[in-house]
Structures are given as C-alpha cells and as structure tokens.
C-alpha cells in the first residue's frame, strides 16, 4: 500500500508540475 501511495503521489506531483512548467 505504501508503495502504491508513493507512486500515486509521484504521479500527482508530475501532473501538477506539467501545467506549471508549461506556463513558465
């Protein structure tokens, strides 16, 4: 479960950073 949660967080962070990096 811990590993799955870590992957979900990493994916969410990646998706959150995409528009930010794209706008800058």
mmCIF file of the N, C-alpha and C atoms, coordinates in Angstrom:
data_MODEL
# 
_entry.id   MODEL 
# 
loop_
_atom_site.group_PDB 
_atom_site.id 
_atom_site.type_symbol 
_atom_site.label_atom_id 
_atom_site.label_alt_id 
_atom_site.label_comp_id 
_atom_site.label_asym_id 
_atom_site.label_entity_id 
_atom_site.label_seq_id 
_atom_site.pdbx_PDB_ins_code 
_atom_site.Cartn_x 
_atom_site.Cartn_y 
_atom_site.Cartn_z 
_atom_site.occupancy 
_atom_site.B_iso_or_equiv 
_atom_site.pdbx_formal_charge 
_atom_site.auth_seq_id 
_atom_site.auth_comp_id 
_atom_site.auth_asym_id 
_atom_site.auth_atom_id 
_atom_site.pdbx_PDB_model_num 
ATOM 1  N N  . UNK A 1 1  ? 0.841 -1.202 0.000   1.00 0.00 ? 1  UNK A N  1 
ATOM 2  C CA . UNK A 1 1  ? 0.000 0.000  0.000   1.00 0.00 ? 1  UNK A CA 1 
ATOM 3  C C  . UNK A 1 1  ? 0.880 1.256  0.000   1.00 0.00 ? 1  UNK A C  1 
ATOM 4  N N  . UNK A 1 2  ? 1.941 1.212  0.797   1.00 0.00 ? 2  UNK A N  1 
ATOM 5  C CA . UNK A 1 2  ? 2.853 2.354  0.885   1.00 0.00 ? 2  UNK A CA 1 
ATOM 6  C C  . UNK A 1 2  ? 3.473 2.665  -0.473  1.00 0.00 ? 2  UNK A C  1 
ATOM 7  N N  . UNK A 1 3  ? 3.856 1.594  -1.168  1.00 0.00 ? 3  UNK A N  1 
ATOM 8  C CA . UNK A 1 3  ? 4.490 1.775  -2.471  1.00 0.00 ? 3  UNK A CA 1 
ATOM 9  C C  . UNK A 1 3  ? 3.491 2.343  -3.484  1.00 0.00 ? 3  UNK A C  1 
ATOM 10 N N  . UNK A 1 4  ? 2.256 1.856  -3.416  1.00 0.00 ? 4  UNK A N  1 
ATOM 11 C CA . UNK A 1 4  ? 1.227 2.333  -4.334  1.00 0.00 ? 4  UNK A CA 1 
ATOM 12 C C  . UNK A 1 4  ? 0.920 3.806  -4.056  1.00 0.00 ? 4  UNK A C  1 
ATOM 13 N N  . UNK A 1 5  ? 0.906 4.158  -2.779  1.00 0.00 ? 5  UNK A N  1 
ATOM 14 C CA . UNK A 1 5  ? 0.626 5.538  -2.404  1.00 0.00 ? 5  UNK A CA 1 
ATOM 15 C C  . UNK A 1 5  ? 1.732 6.460  -2.898  1.00 0.00 ? 5  UNK A C  1 
ATOM 16 N N  . UNK A 1 6  ? 2.964 5.988  -2.776  1.00 0.00 ? 6  UNK A N  1 
ATOM 17 C CA . UNK A 1 6  ? 4.111 6.777  -3.227  1.00 0.00 ? 6  UNK A CA 1 
ATOM 18 C C  . UNK A 1 6  ? 4.036 7.018  -4.726  1.00 0.00 ? 6  UNK A C  1 
ATOM 19 N N  . UNK A 1 7  ? 3.635 5.989  -5.466  1.00 0.00 ? 7  UNK A N  1 
ATOM 20 C CA . UNK A 1 7  ? 3.513 6.116  -6.917  1.00 0.00 ? 7  UNK A CA 1 
ATOM 21 C C  . UNK A 1 7  ? 2.405 7.104  -7.273  1.00 0.00 ? 7  UNK A C  1 
ATOM 22 N N  . UNK A 1 8  ? 1.316 7.061  -6.528  1.00 0.00 ? 8  UNK A N  1 
ATOM 23 C CA . UNK A 1 8  ? 0.193 7.959  -6.780  1.00 0.00 ? 8  UNK A CA 1 
ATOM 24 C C  . UNK A 1 8  ? 0.600 9.409  -6.512  1.00 0.00 ? 8  UNK A C  1 
ATOM 25 N N  . UNK A 1 9  ? 1.355 9.605  -5.442  1.00 0.00 ? 9  UNK A N  1 
ATOM 26 C CA . UNK A 1 9  ? 1.817 10.950 -5.098  1.00 0.00 ? 9  UNK A CA 1 
ATOM 27 C C  . UNK A 1 9  ? 2.775 11.473 -6.158  1.00 0.00 ? 9  UNK A C  1 
ATOM 28 N N  . UNK A 1 10 ? 3.657 10.593 -6.604  1.00 0.00 ? 10 UNK A N  1 
ATOM 29 C CA . UNK A 1 10 ? 4.635 10.981 -7.621  1.00 0.00 ? 10 UNK A CA 1 
ATOM 30 C C  . UNK A 1 10 ? 3.933 11.352 -8.922  1.00 0.00 ? 10 UNK A C  1 
ATOM 31 N N  . UNK A 1 11 ? 2.902 10.573 -9.254  1.00 0.00 ? 11 UNK A N  1 
ATOM 32 C CA . UNK A 1 11 ? 2.144 10.834 -10.479 1.00 0.00 ? 11 UNK A CA 1 
ATOM 33 C C  . UNK A 1 11 ? 1.372 12.143 -10.355 1.00 0.00 ? 11 UNK A C  1 
ATOM 34 N N  . UNK A 1 12 ? 0.788 12.368 -9.187  1.00 0.00 ? 12 UNK A N  1 
ATOM 35 C CA . UNK A 1 12 ? 0.016 13.591 -8.958  1.00 0.00 ? 12 UNK A CA 1 
ATOM 36 C C  . UNK A 1 12 ? 0.931 14.807 -9.021  1.00 0.00 ? 12 UNK A C  1 
ATOM 37 N N  . UNK A 1 13 ? 2.125 14.660 -8.444  1.00 0.00 ? 13 UNK A N  1 
ATOM 38 C CA . UNK A 1 13 ? 3.095 15.756 -8.450  1.00 0.00 ? 13 UNK A CA 1 
ATOM 39 C C  . UNK A 1 13 ? 3.534 16.056 -9.877  1.00 0.00 ? 13 UNK A C  1 
ATOM 40 N N  . UNK A 1 14 ? 3.732 15.001 -10.668 1.00 0.00 ? 14 UNK A N  1 
ATOM 41 C CA . UNK A 1 14 ? 4.148 15.157 -12.058 1.00 0.00 ? 14 UNK A CA 1 
ATOM 42 C C  . UNK A 1 14 ? 3.065 15.877 -12.864 1.00 0.00 ? 14 UNK A C  1 
ATOM 43 N N  . UNK A 1 15 ? 1.816 15.456 -12.655 1.00 0.00 ? 15 UNK A N  1 
ATOM 44 C CA . UNK A 1 15 ? 0.708 16.077 -13.372 1.00 0.00 ? 15 UNK A CA 1 
ATOM 45 C C  . UNK A 1 15 ? 0.510 17.524 -12.927 1.00 0.00 ? 15 UNK A C  1 
ATOM 46 N N  . UNK A 1 16 ? 0.820 17.790 -11.657 1.00 0.00 ? 16 UNK A N  1 
ATOM 47 C CA . UNK A 1 16 ? 0.645 19.146 -11.131 1.00 0.00 ? 16 UNK A CA 1 
ATOM 48 C C  . UNK A 1 16 ? 1.746 20.066 -11.657 1.00 0.00 ? 16 UNK A C  1 
ATOM 49 N N  . UNK A 1 17 ? 2.933 19.500 -11.874 1.00 0.00 ? 17 UNK A N  1 
ATOM 50 C CA . UNK A 1 17 ? 4.060 20.307 -12.339 1.00 0.00 ? 17 UNK A CA 1 
ATOM 51 C C  . UNK A 1 17 ? 4.009 20.561 -13.844 1.00 0.00 ? 17 UNK A C  1 
ATOM 52 N N  . UNK A 1 18 ? 3.317 19.700 -14.566 1.00 0.00 ? 18 UNK A N  1 
ATOM 53 C CA . UNK A 1 18 ? 3.262 19.850 -16.019 1.00 0.00 ? 18 UNK A CA 1 
ATOM 54 C C  . UNK A 1 18 ? 2.714 21.209 -16.459 1.00 0.00 ? 18 UNK A C  1 
ATOM 55 N N  . UNK A 1 19 ? 1.513 21.603 -16.019 1.00 0.00 ? 19 UNK A N  1 
ATOM 56 C CA . UNK A 1 19 ? 0.981 22.899 -16.442 1.00 0.00 ? 19 UNK A CA 1 
ATOM 57 C C  . UNK A 1 19 ? 1.824 24.060 -15.922 1.00 0.00 ? 19 UNK A C  1 
ATOM 58 N N  . UNK A 1 20 ? 2.407 23.897 -14.739 1.00 0.00 ? 20 UNK A N  1 
ATOM 59 C CA . UNK A 1 20 ? 3.223 24.958 -14.149 1.00 0.00 ? 20 UNK A CA 1 
ATOM 60 C C  . UNK A 1 20 ? 4.466 25.220 -15.005 1.00 0.00 ? 20 UNK A C  1 
ATOM 61 N N  . UNK A 1 21 ? 5.147 24.147 -15.378 1.00 0.00 ? 21 UNK A N  1 
ATOM 62 C CA . UNK A 1 21 ? 6.354 24.278 -16.199 1.00 0.00 ? 21 UNK A CA 1 
ATOM 63 C C  . UNK A 1 21 ? 5.989 24.761 -17.604 1.00 0.00 ? 21 UNK A C  1 
ATOM 64 N N  . UNK A 1 22 ? 4.828 24.368 -18.062 1.00 0.00 ? 22 UNK A N  1 
ATOM 65 C CA . UNK A 1 22 ? 4.416 24.737 -19.404 1.00 0.00 ? 22 UNK A CA 1 
ATOM 66 C C  . UNK A 1 22 ? 4.066 26.229 -19.477 1.00 0.00 ? 22 UNK A C  1 
ATOM 67 N N  . UNK A 1 23 ? 3.467 26.741 -18.408 1.00 0.00 ? 23 UNK A N  1 
ATOM 68 C CA . UNK A 1 23 ? 3.069 28.150 -18.393 1.00 0.00 ? 23 UNK A CA 1 
ATOM 69 C C  . UNK A 1 23 ? 4.288 29.047 -18.236 1.00 0.00 ? 23 UNK A C  1 
ATOM 70 N N  . UNK A 1 24 ? 5.331 28.541 -17.599 1.00 0.00 ? 24 UNK A N  1 
ATOM 71 C CA . UNK A 1 24 ? 6.548 29.334 -17.398 1.00 0.00 ? 24 UNK A CA 1 
ATOM 72 C C  . UNK A 1 24 ? 7.514 29.062 -18.532 1.00 0.00 ? 24 UNK A C  1 
# 
